[in-house]
């Protein structure tokens, strides 16, 4: 299940904390946008938030087939910052039985660490028994679940060991049920239905804010379904004979895809975000950046450009942000180079090869072959091109002068000095000069023909440098 769990983790923490990873960022104040299942009373009062998550998918099996349903979600934790006060009169909570007196503060600095108010999250899993398909066909199952409210205090001391404050973490009680049923749709083909319902009782649902409701929600709710003695059908690309039955499946807030080993179809992930079948985590991804729609290299470079004050604010959020910053502080050029995109072998579009995108890193050296190499060889590179009466070749320096239909990216490079990497023709016999920028600190990537560091200009958009010197060399 390792391949499955890695994808589940990426889905679970999608959007948990987004760049610039600071609590003052608007997008980090409005989190919990994926897979939220809110209390039924609040959902009815708000009129816009769901109170149920439902998955329906098809499987092949018989009465002896066994199905394991594993729902999971994040539970939001309210974290407040407390400071030790000397005067009981200033304390929000007076001391009792020798305990210190506390007052709530927006933030607290202790030595080099800063602590701020924040909403953390903890993983929760709903324990369900493995069920036989035969018994589900006879009668649906309904299983209640609940999680108790908790309040924990983490003391904070300075280097000298003096108690300076504390973090108070509060979890609300949660309550709900899971409904599982099955129905036959064709010979040896069945539709399994799983519903997760949030029934957490609320006293004042209509006046509850969304932040307060999130404390009682099942956030990033998902379900892993495993079958023994049967196989799942793809919900994205079902057999033609089952296309209508698959289209009739009703999914609410969940998107079922096949996961795990592509040679087997015994595991399905009902995800709160849309994926292809058999999603994978890029092997060069060093860890979670909480934004699977972004690329590791981009986010890592952005983090490295943050100021010391911004990084301090980032570590004040929670331990996941602190671990992320520690991991990206000194990755070194080798790791950044591996994260950089490169061309890989092209394979036909197949939903079975979908991926949760964490990076565009190359798989290995053997796959770094241009998928168009055979076509490119049919159009050999030009040895030189004549510009302003001068023959220019690969390795020569030129100044860029974008013109004609140049876009804003071309215009931004106007006047820069570049080195010609190659001179190429397309299949319409248009000549293109590929260059790398001399001021690009990663221009070696351009010489390796990697994207983003290799640019194309027409012969009329480049200006040879030191024309008189070239003429004396007899190049005119």
C-alpha positions in Angstrom: 0.0 0.0 0.0 3.0 2.4 0.0 2.3 3.7 -3.5 -1.4 4.2 -2.4 -0.5 5.9 0.9 1.8 8.4 -0.8 -0.9 9.6 -3.1 -3.5 9.6 -0.3 -1.1 11.8 1.8 -0.7 14.3 -1.1 -4.5 14.4 -1.5 -5.1 14.7 2.2 -2.8 17.8 2.6 -3.7 19.4 -0.7 -4.1 23.1 0.1 -3.2 22.6 3.8 -0.7 25.5 3.6 0.1 27.4 0.5 3.0 29.7 -0.6 4.1 32.1 0.9 3.3 29.8 3.8 2.5 32.6 6.2 -0.6 33.0 8.4 -1.0 36.6 7.2 -1.6 35.4 3.7 -5.2 35.6 2.6 -5.3 32.2 1.0 -3.9 30.7 4.3 -6.7 32.4 6.2 -9.3 30.8 3.9 -8.3 27.2 3.9 -10.2 23.9 4.0 -11.6 24.3 0.5 -11.2 20.6 -0.6 -13.4 17.8 0.6 -15.2 19.5 3.4 -18.1 17.6 4.9 -19.8 20.0 7.4 -22.4 19.3 10.1 -25.9 18.7 8.6 -27.5 21.6 10.5 -24.8 24.1 9.4 -25.0 22.9 5.8 -28.7 23.5 5.7 -28.3 26.9 7.3 -25.5 28.0 5.0 -27.1 26.6 1.9 -23.8 26.1 0.1 -21.7 23.6 2.1 -22.1 19.8 1.8 -22.9 17.6 4.7 -22.4 14.3 2.9 -19.7 12.7 0.7 -20.7 9.9 -1.6 -18.9 7.5 -3.8 -20.4 5.0 -6.3 -18.2 2.7 -8.4 -18.5 -0.6 -10.2 -16.8 -3.9 -9.4 -16.7 -7.4 -10.7 -17.2 -10.1 -8.2 -19.6 -12.5 -6.5 -21.2 -13.0 -3.1 -17.9 -14.2 -1.6 -16.1 -11.0 -2.6 -14.9 -9.0 0.4 -14.7 -5.2 0.5 -12.7 -3.0 2.9 -13.8 0.6 3.1 -11.3 3.0 4.8 -12.7 6.6 5.2 -10.2 9.3 6.4 -10.1 13.0 6.8 -8.4 15.9 8.6 -9.8 17.3 11.8 -9.2 21.0 12.3 -7.5 22.0 15.6 -7.9 25.5 17.1 -4.5 26.6 18.4 -4.3 29.6 20.7 -1.3 31.2 22.2 -1.1 31.8 26.0 1.4 34.0 27.9 2.4 33.6 31.5 1.5 36.8 33.5 2.7 37.9 36.9 -0.4 39.7 37.9 -3.5 37.6 38.5 -5.6 40.7 37.7 -4.2 40.7 34.1 -4.9 37.0 33.6 -7.8 35.6 31.5 -7.5 32.4 33.5 -6.4 32.8 37.1 -3.9 30.4 38.7 -5.3 27.4 40.5 -3.5 24.8 42.6 -0.1 26.2 41.8 -0.7 26.4 38.1 0.5 29.6 36.3 -1.9 32.4 35.3 -2.4 32.7 31.6 -3.6 35.4 29.2 -4.4 34.9 25.5 -2.1 36.8 23.1 -2.0 37.0 19.2 1.6 36.0 19.2 4.5 35.2 21.5 8.3 35.5 20.9 10.5 33.2 22.9 14.2 33.4 22.0 14.3 33.0 18.2 11.0 31.3 17.9 7.7 33.0 17.2 4.3 31.4 18.1 1.1 32.6 16.6 -2.6 31.6 16.6 -3.4 29.0 13.9 -5.6 26.2 12.8 -3.7 23.0 12.7 -5.1 19.6 11.5 -4.8 16.0 12.6 -5.4 12.9 10.6 -8.4 10.8 11.5 -9.5 7.4 10.2 -12.9 5.8 10.6 -12.5 2.1 11.6 -14.9 -0.1 9.7 -15.1 -3.9 9.5 -14.4 -5.8 6.2 -17.7 -6.6 4.6 -18.9 -9.4 2.3 -20.5 -8.4 -1.0 -23.2 -11.0 -0.4 -24.3 -9.5 2.9 -24.4 -6.0 1.4 -26.7 -7.3 -1.3 -29.1 -8.6 1.3 -29.1 -5.5 3.4 -27.1 -2.2 3.5 -24.9 -1.4 6.5 -24.9 1.7 8.6 -22.0 2.3 11.0 -21.9 5.2 13.4 -18.6 6.9 14.4 -17.7 9.6 16.9 -14.6 11.5 18.1 -14.4 13.0 21.5 -13.6 16.7 22.2 -10.1 17.3 23.6 -8.1 20.2 25.0 -4.3 19.9 25.4 -1.7 22.4 26.7 1.9 22.5 25.5 4.2 24.5 27.8 6.7 26.8 26.2 10.0 27.6 27.9 13.0 29.7 27.0 16.6 28.6 26.9 17.0 29.1 30.7 14.1 26.8 31.3 11.7 29.5 32.5 8.1 28.9 31.6 7.0 31.8 29.3 3.8 30.6 27.8 1.8 27.7 26.3 0.0 26.5 23.2 -3.6 25.4 23.8 -5.0 23.0 21.2 -8.7 22.4 21.1 -10.6 19.8 19.1 -14.4 19.8 18.9 -16.4 16.6 19.2 -17.4 14.9 15.9 -20.3 12.6 15.2 -21.6 10.9 12.0 -22.2 7.7 10.2 -21.0 5.7 7.2 -23.6 4.0 4.9 -22.5 1.1 2.7 -24.7 -0.7 0.2 -24.4 -2.7 -3.0 -26.7 -3.5 -6.0 -26.2 -5.7 -9.1 -26.2 -3.9 -12.4 -25.1 -6.7 -14.8 -24.0 -10.4 -14.5 -21.1 -10.5 -12.0 -21.0 -6.6 -12.0 -22.1 -4.6 -8.9 -22.3 -1.0 -7.9 -20.9 -0.2 -4.4 -22.2 2.9 -2.7 -20.5 4.6 0.2 -21.9 7.6 2.0 -20.1 9.6 4.8 -22.6 11.8 6.7 -21.6 14.5 9.3 -24.2 14.5 12.1 -22.3 16.6 14.6 -25.0 18.3 16.7 -24.9 22.2 16.8 -26.7 24.5 19.1 -26.5 27.7 17.0 -26.0 26.5 13.4 -27.5 29.7 11.8 -25.1 32.1 13.5 -22.0 29.9 13.1 -19.1 31.3 11.0 -17.5 29.1 8.4 -14.2 29.1 10.5 -16.1 27.8 13.5 -18.0 25.3 11.4 -14.6 24.0 10.0 -13.7 22.9 13.5 -16.7 20.4 13.3 -16.1 19.4 9.7 -14.5 16.4 8.1 -11.9 18.2 6.0 -10.2 16.6 2.9 -12.6 13.7 3.3 -11.7 10.7 1.2 -12.1 6.9 1.1 -9.8 4.0 0.1 -11.7 1.0 -1.1 -10.0 -2.4 -1.4 -11.6 -5.5 -2.9 -10.6 -9.2 -2.3 -11.8 -11.8 -4.7 -12.9 -9.1 -7.3 -11.7 -6.2 -9.4 -12.8 -2.6 -9.8 -13.7 -1.0 -13.1 -12.3 2.4 -14.0 -14.8 5.2 -13.6 -12.9 7.3 -16.2 -12.5 4.6 -18.9 -15.0 1.8 -18.3 -15.7 -1.0 -20.8 -18.2 0.0 -23.5 -20.7 -2.5 -22.1 -20.6 -0.7 -18.7 -20.4 2.9 -19.9 -24.1 3.6 -19.2 -24.0 1.9 -15.7 -20.8 3.9 -14.9 -22.4 7.2 -16.0 -25.3 6.4 -13.7 -23.0 6.3 -10.7 -23.6 9.4 -8.5 -20.6 10.8 -6.7 -20.9 13.8 -4.3 -17.6 15.5 -3.4 -15.6 12.5 -4.3 -13.9 11.3 -7.5 -13.1 7.6 -7.7 -9.9 6.5 -9.5 -7.8 3.3 -9.6 -4.6 3.5 -7.5 -1.6 1.3 -6.7 -0.1 -1.3 -9.0 -1.3 -0.8 -12.6 -1.2 -4.6 -13.0 -3.9 -4.9 -10.4 -7.3 -3.3 -10.1 -8.1 -4.1 -6.5 -7.8 -0.6 -5.0 -9.9 2.5 -5.6 -9.3 6.0 -4.1 -12.4 8.2 -3.8 -10.6 11.5 -3.8 -11.8 15.1 -3.1 -9.7 16.3 -6.0 -9.8 15.2 -9.6 -7.1 12.7 -10.6 -6.5 10.2 -13.4 -6.3 6.5 -12.8 -3.1 5.2 -11.1 -1.8 8.6 -10.0 1.9 8.7 -8.9 4.2 10.9 -6.9 7.2 12.1 -9.0 10.3 10.2 -7.6 12.4 13.3 -7.4 9.9 15.0 -5.1 11.7 15.5 -1.7 8.6 16.1 0.3 5.1 17.6 0.4 4.8 21.3 -0.6 1.0 21.1 0.0 0.3 22.2 -3.6 0.2 19.2 -5.9 -0.9 21.4 -8.8 2.5 23.3 -8.6 6.0 22.1 -9.4 8.6 21.4 -6.7 11.3 23.4 -8.5 9.2 26.6 -8.7 8.1 26.5 -5.1 11.5 25.6 -3.8 13.1 28.5 -5.6 10.4 30.8 -4.3 11.0 29.7 -0.7 14.7 30.3 -1.1 14.0 33.9 -2.1 12.1 34.7 1.1 13.5 37.1 3.6 14.6 36.1 7.1 11.5 37.8 8.5 9.3 36.0 6.1 10.9 32.7 7.0 10.4 33.4 10.7 6.8 34.1 10.0 6.6 30.8 8.1 8.0 28.8 11.0 5.4 30.4 13.3 2.6 28.6 11.5 3.2 24.9 12.5 5.7 22.1 12.5 4.8 21.1 8.9 5.8 24.6 7.7 8.9 24.5 9.8 9.9 21.1 8.4 9.2 22.3 4.9 11.5 25.3 5.3 14.3 23.2 6.9 14.1 20.8 3.9 14.3 23.5 1.3 16.9 25.7 2.9 19.9 24.0 1.5 18.9 21.5 -1.3 22.0 22.3 -3.3 22.4 22.7 -7.1 22.3 19.0 -7.7 18.8 18.6 -6.3 17.5 21.7 -8.1 19.0 20.3 -11.3 17.0 17.0 -10.8 13.8 19.0 -10.2 14.3 20.9 -13.4 12.1 19.8 -16.3 13.4 17.8 -19.2 11.9 16.0 -22.2 11.0 12.4 -21.7 9.8 9.6 -23.9 6.3 10.4 -25.2 3.7 7.8 -24.5 0.1 7.9 -25.8 -2.5 9.6 -23.7 -3.7 6.9 -21.2 -5.6 7.6 -18.1 -3.7 4.8 -16.4 -0.6 7.0 -16.5 -2.0 10.0 -14.8 0.1 11.6 -12.0 -0.2 13.9 -9.0 2.2 16.6 -10.2 4.8 17.5 -7.7 7.7 18.0 -10.1 8.7 17.6 -13.8 11.9 15.8 -12.8 13.4 13.2 -15.2 12.9 9.6 -14.2 16.5 8.6 -15.0 19.3 9.2 -17.5 18.0 6.5 -19.9 14.7 8.3 -20.5 16.3 11.7 -21.3 15.8 11.2 -25.0 14.0 13.7 -27.1 10.8 12.1 -28.3 11.2 14.0 -31.6 14.8 13.0 -32.1 14.1 11.0 -35.3 12.2 13.9 -36.8 14.8 16.4 -35.8 17.5 14.3 -37.5 15.5 14.5 -40.7 16.0 18.3 -40.6 19.7 18.8 -39.8 20.8 22.0 -38.1 22.3 24.7 -40.2 26.0 25.4 -39.9 25.5 29.2 -40.0 23.1 31.9 -40.8 24.0 35.3 -42.4 22.9 38.3 -40.3 23.7 41.9 -41.4 26.4 40.6 -43.7 28.0 38.4 -41.0 28.0 34.6 -40.8 27.1 33.6 -37.2 27.5 30.1 -35.9 26.8 28.1 -32.7 28.9 29.5 -29.9 28.8 33.1 -31.2 27.5 35.9 -29.1 24.6 38.1 -30.2 22.5 40.9 -28.8 18.7 40.2 -28.8 16.4 42.7 -30.6 12.9 41.3 -30.5 10.5 42.7 -33.2 7.5 41.9 -35.2 5.0 39.8 -33.2 7.2 39.6 -30.1 5.3 38.9 -26.9 6.0 40.4 -23.4 8.5 37.6 -22.6 10.5 38.3 -25.7 10.4 42.1 -25.1 11.7 41.5 -21.5 14.9 40.1 -23.1 15.5 43.0 -25.4 19.1 44.2 -25.4 20.5 41.2 -23.5 23.6 39.4 -24.7 23.1 35.7 -25.6 25.1 32.8 -27.0 23.9 30.8 -29.9 23.2 27.2 -29.0 22.0 26.0 -32.4 20.5 27.2 -35.7 17.5 25.2 -36.7 14.9 24.9 -39.5 11.3 23.9 -39.0 9.2 21.9 -41.5 8.1 25.1 -43.2 11.8 26.0 -43.8 11.7 28.9 -41.3 15.0 29.5 -39.6 15.1 29.8 -35.8 18.2 30.7 -33.7 18.3 29.0 -30.3 20.2 31.0 -27.7 21.0 30.9 -24.0 21.3 34.2 -22.0 24.8 35.0 -20.8 23.4 36.5 -17.6 21.3 33.4 -16.8 22.9 31.7 -13.8 21.5 28.4 -15.0 22.4 28.8 -18.6 24.0 25.3 -18.6 20.4 24.0 -18.5 19.8 25.8 -21.8 22.9 24.2 -23.3 21.4 20.9 -22.2 18.2 21.8 -24.2 16.0 22.0 -21.1 12.9 24.3 -21.2 12.8 27.8 -19.7 16.5 28.5 -20.3 16.6 28.1 -24.1 15.0 30.8 -26.2 14.2 31.0 -30.0 14.5 34.1 -32.1 14.4 34.8 -35.9 17.6 35.9 -37.7 16.2 39.4 -38.0 15.8 39.6 -34.2 19.5 39.1 -33.3 22.5 41.5 -33.7 26.0 40.1 -34.1 28.5 41.5 -31.6 31.8 43.1 -32.6 31.1 43.1 -36.3 34.4 44.7 -37.3 36.3 42.0 -35.4 34.4 39.3 -37.3 35.1 41.0 -40.6 38.8 41.0 -39.9 38.5 37.2 -39.2 37.2 36.9 -42.8 33.7 35.8 -41.7 31.9 38.3 -43.9 
